[in-house]
Amino acid sequence: MYYYDPITLNSFLSELKNARFHFTLVMNARQKNRDFAMKHFLTVITIVLIFGLTGCKDEPPKHKTASIHEVTAVGSQWYGHIPVWCGMEKGIFKKHGFSVKWHFIGKSMDRLNAISSEEAQFASIGEIAMLSAMAQGNKRFYWVGNQDIAPGFEGLVAAKGIKSFEQLKGKKIGFPFGSSVDLTCRMLLKKNGLDPIKDVQLVNLEVGDVPAVFKTGNIAAALIWEPGFSQLKAVDGATVLGLDTDTDVYKEFGTMTGPDVLIIGKAWTDADPERAKNFMRAYFESLRWVKENTDDAVKLVAGNYILQDIELIQENMAKFIWHDIDDQKRVMSDTGIFGQANYVVRILHEDMKVIPNKPDFMQWVNMDILP
Amino acid sequence: MKETELTFWRASVYGSLGLVCFLGLWELAIRFHLIDPFFLPPPSQIFTRAIRMTTGPDAVLLSDIKISASRVLAGFSLSVLAGVPFGLVMGVSSVVRATLNPIISIIRPLPALSWIPLSMLWLGIDEQQKYAIVFMGCFASILVYTTDATMRVDPVLRRAARNLGASDFQVLRYVILPGALPDLLSGLKVVLAIAWTCVISAEMVGANSGLGFRIWTAKEWSDTGQVLVGMISISVTVLILDIAFRGIERLLLPWQRKASGT
């Protein structure tokens, strides 16, 4: 049987009453604070609105004028982006009514994702990433061109003491997965009697990390394109075991394993095809300027967009073949890049098994927007 | 409104219902073209993908889970071994606390990801580097949790033990450690989940195995289905580890089990 102590209960109730009283006081104080905060909040909002409205009166927003279209282009330090940089610097895009913003995104697939999200509108990317996205059913972009061919700009570089493919057995090879060098690496290994899965360890590295990791000796060999490729070759004792020009893709089609392609946002294009056409006109005008003024273009990009010695850029640019607007019909054909793409798709799907199907990439090709 | 305590089974039924509804809505949203399957594949596709990655010749999922889990456990165990004793000392000694606090305050906010460039230079891309990333992501948090748990032990109990003639070690062993253990274990549970985020970051660069590697590689090939399989695998593995941790908690804190009547 339970008994309660009346004194304890009374004191408990009294405490409870006090607590309730305190609660009321606290709640009143909170309400007062809330009223005070709301009053000040409204005052601040009013001031901001007044300043905002009067501030905008004298100076209309530049980007809202009817003739200027904002375009976000994404890319890396690779030479294939030079036409965009020169177009921006030389005012070619502006002349055609475009204000182009440049964003650095190192990997092709990340650039393609930026286009897919509709945050960016234009990019040059590697063909491998584009074909992979197509195989996965990404229909948010158009394939509109192939602006260059640059074989010999990427290859497999082995560390000091390794002089043959045979010596790579059981060792680590680092490169960015899902890029052109992924295909170059696997093709070179196979050609030289090594199984890419069983005989070596392939390590996924970020584009910018490849030279540093190779220098520290953590991998036996590495692959990357320019400007990283020159950094790999410059490492003490490094040997170039193979280039993309040693692959069957080059021998068959005369291109690197994953050539540069131009893609443009589908929604942005469909919303105003004429605007997209004008943009491509500006882009190819810029490309022609680069082709005709290579030395000036090199001076313009060296140190600003490509962090390499100007002599090295000049040397590399001399080997670069640009495809301008007149070349597009020829290169964007079955005897050109489409034939090569069919070949690569087969390798990706059947040999490497990294894409679930062989996409009909013609569904993405849009040559109508080329001027 | 009167809050009623649900039985375990009833709570499980509600939980399962919620999950089924969520998955059903997700599947329907894609079937009715409300969401582009490239951006978010339907659960049925993810399930098929998971099966393909678990069985058959290309089965890699289980070995990836094993590899990532072993990296987490190695890095986490190392940080417990270093962080708990340090934390106990910092909790009982104000001099040590004052000396080390500025250093801990500098290290603590650094995300595991920020250690990757340096760790690659210092340790390469082998297993040690992955352990180091997990260690750096967990150590400072464990240290802080242990210090706080130690400081929360009732000082009256400490003084009482001392008055009864207990040595420093006895106070630590019989008063501080059991007193701090509940808070410490709760903290470790939180840090274990953090350890997973660290290992995923570590495996995204310079790796050729593990769940982080699998997710990152899938991203390079635009394979969102595989990305989601990897993400779900992390959640399931953390859930299983959490249950295991609760078992350890019950084992180490028998007095709490008695108090809750379970």
Chai-1 contact restraints between the chains, C-beta under 6 A:
chainA,res_idxA,chainB,res_idxB,connection_type,confidence,min_distance_angstrom,max_distance_angstrom,comment,restraint_id
A,M109,B,E220,contact,1.0,0.0,6.0,A-B,restraint_1
A,S132,B,W221,contact,1.0,0.0,6.0,A-B,restraint_2
A,S132,B,S222,contact,1.0,0.0,6.0,A-B,restraint_3
A,A133,B,S222,contact,1.0,0.0,6.0,A-B,restraint_4
A,Q136,B,S222,contact,1.0,0.0,6.0,A-B,restraint_5
A,G137,B,F38,contact,1.0,0.0,6.0,A-B,restraint_6
A,N138,B,F38,contact,1.0,0.0,6.0,A-B,restraint_7
A,F177,B,T217,contact,1.0,0.0,6.0,A-B,restraint_8
A,F177,B,E220,contact,1.0,0.0,6.0,A-B,restraint_9
A,G178,B,E220,contact,1.0,0.0,6.0,A-B,restraint_10
A,G178,B,W221,contact,1.0,0.0,6.0,A-B,restraint_11
A,Q201,B,N208,contact,1.0,0.0,6.0,A-B,restraint_12
A,L202,B,N208,contact,1.0,0.0,6.0,A-B,restraint_13
A,V203,B,G206,contact,1.0,0.0,6.0,A-B,restraint_14
A,V203,B,N208,contact,1.0,0.0,6.0,A-B,restraint_15
A,N204,B,T217,contact,1.0,0.0,6.0,A-B,restraint_16
A,L205,B,G206,contact,1.0,0.0,6.0,A-B,restraint_17
A,E206,B,V205,contact,1.0,0.0,6.0,A-B,restraint_18
A,N218,B,G124,contact,1.0,0.0,6.0,A-B,restraint_19
A,N218,B,I125,contact,1.0,0.0,6.0,A-B,restraint_20
A,V354,B,W221,contact,1.0,0.0,6.0,A-B,restraint_21
